[in-house]
Amino acid sequence: MLVKLTKIGNSHGIRLPKNVIAECGFQSEINLTVEQKRVILTAHTHERMNWREKIHLTMPEQKNWEAEWIW
């Protein structure tokens, strides 16, 4: 897909089509990385999103960890 680079102040930007934004799951913030002269955009996820599931995946033997946790 060919898109035009648009001048925005001292910077430049591009417009992403609505269907691309929806397909990639982009919200108000996205991650931008540059690797080997390529720009990579990925959906931003907050560190605490799905943290319970991540704990169960990394420590499956800890079945009742929340009951033991002191807040």
C-alpha positions in Angstrom: 0.0 0.0 0.0 1.4 3.4 -1.0 0.8 6.3 1.4 1.9 9.9 1.3 4.3 11.4 3.8 2.7 14.6 5.2 4.5 17.5 6.8 3.3 18.2 10.4 5.2 21.1 11.9 8.9 20.1 12.0 8.0 16.4 11.6 6.3 14.2 9.1 3.4 11.7 9.4 1.2 9.3 7.5 -2.5 8.5 7.7 -3.4 5.0 8.4 -6.7 3.7 6.8 -9.5 2.9 9.2 -9.5 -0.8 8.2 -5.7 -1.1 9.0 -6.2 0.5 12.4 -9.1 -1.9 13.2 -7.2 -5.0 11.9 -4.1 -4.2 14.0 -6.1 -3.3 17.1 -4.6 0.1 17.4 -6.1 2.4 20.1 -4.9 5.9 21.1 -1.3 4.8 21.5 0.9 2.5 19.4 4.4 1.2 19.7 6.9 2.3 17.0 10.2 0.6 16.5 12.8 0.8 13.8 14.7 -2.3 12.7 17.0 -2.5 9.7 15.6 0.7 8.1 12.0 -0.5 8.6 9.3 1.1 10.7 7.3 -1.4 12.7 4.0 -0.3 14.4 2.4 -2.6 16.9 -0.6 -2.2 19.2 0.3 -0.9 22.6 -0.6 -3.1 25.6 -0.4 -2.0 29.2 1.9 -4.1 31.4 -0.9 -5.1 33.8 -3.4 -6.2 31.1 -4.2 -9.9 31.6 -1.7 -10.1 34.5 -3.7 -12.9 36.2 -3.5 -15.0 33.1 0.2 -14.3 32.7 0.9 -15.4 36.3 -1.0 -18.7 35.7 1.0 -19.3 32.6 4.3 -18.7 34.2 3.5 -20.4 37.6 0.9 -23.1 36.9 1.7 -24.8 40.2 0.6 -21.7 42.1 -3.2 -22.3 42.0 -4.3 -20.3 45.0 -1.8 -17.4 44.9 -4.4 -14.7 45.2 -5.7 -16.0 48.4 -2.2 -15.9 49.9 -1.4 -12.4 48.5 -1.5 -9.6 51.1 -2.5 -6.2 49.5 
